[in-house]
Amino acid sequence: MADLKPAASQLISANELWTGQAVFLTRDGTWSTDPAQAALSTSAEDSLHLLELAKASNARAEVELVHLAAATLREDGRPWPTRNREYIRALGPTVRRDLGYQAATARAD
């Protein structure tokens, strides 16, 4: 699948180089494993600016596989990827909630 063209309502996703975990670019140029903390672009120009921040981080060997991902605002006003691919990359398998990153936050029954 080809990367998206810069537009509004996008966030930047990558993989942290040392752990391989999916991370999302925040507005201050740092990376978070929580997609809800990602910077959501407001325009194509904003997407390009965020992409440049991410590429600089890639050049410093902090992340790899930098790309744009379509996103929307949730009811709580925080960004969230609209494609299942990004959701699965962030949280882990969808068929076994006891595995992947979401297992660390699951309630013990």
C-alpha positions in Angstrom: 0.0 0.0 0.0 1.4 3.4 -1.0 1.8 6.1 1.6 -1.0 8.7 1.7 -0.5 12.1 0.2 -0.3 15.0 2.8 -3.7 16.2 3.8 -5.7 17.3 6.8 -6.6 14.7 9.5 -3.5 12.6 9.4 -1.0 11.5 11.9 2.6 10.2 11.6 3.3 6.6 12.5 6.7 4.9 12.6 8.5 2.1 14.4 10.9 2.8 17.2 14.3 1.6 16.0 15.5 -0.2 19.2 12.2 -1.9 20.1 10.3 -2.2 16.9 7.2 -0.9 18.6 4.8 1.3 16.7 5.0 5.0 17.8 3.2 8.2 16.8 4.7 11.6 16.4 3.4 14.2 19.0 3.1 17.9 18.3 6.4 18.6 20.2 8.3 16.2 17.9 8.6 13.4 20.4 7.2 9.9 19.9 4.5 8.1 21.9 3.2 4.6 21.8 -0.3 6.0 22.4 -2.0 7.1 19.2 -4.3 9.4 21.2 -1.2 11.6 21.9 -0.3 11.9 18.3 -0.3 15.3 16.5 -3.3 15.4 14.1 -2.6 17.5 11.0 -4.9 20.4 10.3 -3.9 20.8 6.6 -1.7 19.3 3.9 1.0 21.9 4.9 0.8 20.8 8.5 1.2 17.1 7.4 4.3 18.1 5.5 5.7 19.9 8.5 5.0 16.9 10.8 6.5 14.6 8.1 9.7 16.7 8.1 10.0 16.4 11.9 9.6 12.6 11.6 12.2 12.3 8.8 14.7 14.2 10.9 14.0 11.7 13.7 14.6 8.9 11.1 17.9 10.5 10.1 19.0 10.5 13.7 18.3 6.7 13.8 15.4 7.0 16.3 12.7 5.5 14.2 12.1 3.8 10.9 9.3 3.2 8.4 7.9 6.7 8.8 4.5 7.2 7.1 1.3 9.2 7.1 -1.8 7.5 8.5 -5.4 8.7 8.1 -6.9 9.7 11.4 -10.0 11.3 13.1 -10.9 12.8 16.4 -12.6 10.5 18.9 -15.5 11.6 21.1 -13.0 12.7 23.7 -11.3 15.0 21.2 -8.1 12.9 20.9 -6.8 11.7 17.6 -7.1 8.1 16.6 -6.1 6.2 13.4 -9.0 5.3 11.1 -7.3 2.3 9.5 -7.3 -1.0 11.3 -3.7 -1.5 10.3 -2.6 1.4 12.6 -4.9 0.2 15.4 -3.4 -3.3 15.3 0.2 -1.9 15.1 -0.4 0.1 18.2 -2.3 -2.4 20.3 -1.5 -5.8 19.0 -3.7 -8.7 17.9 -7.4 -8.3 17.7 -8.3 -11.9 18.3 -6.5 -12.4 21.6 -6.7 -9.5 24.0 -4.4 -11.3 26.4 -1.5 -10.8 23.9 0.2 -7.8 22.5 0.5 -4.3 23.9 -3.1 -4.2 25.0 -2.5 -7.1 27.4 -0.5 -4.8 29.8 -3.6 -2.7 30.3 -6.2 -5.4 30.4 -8.2 -6.0 33.6 -7.5 -9.1 35.6 -10.8 -11.1 35.8 
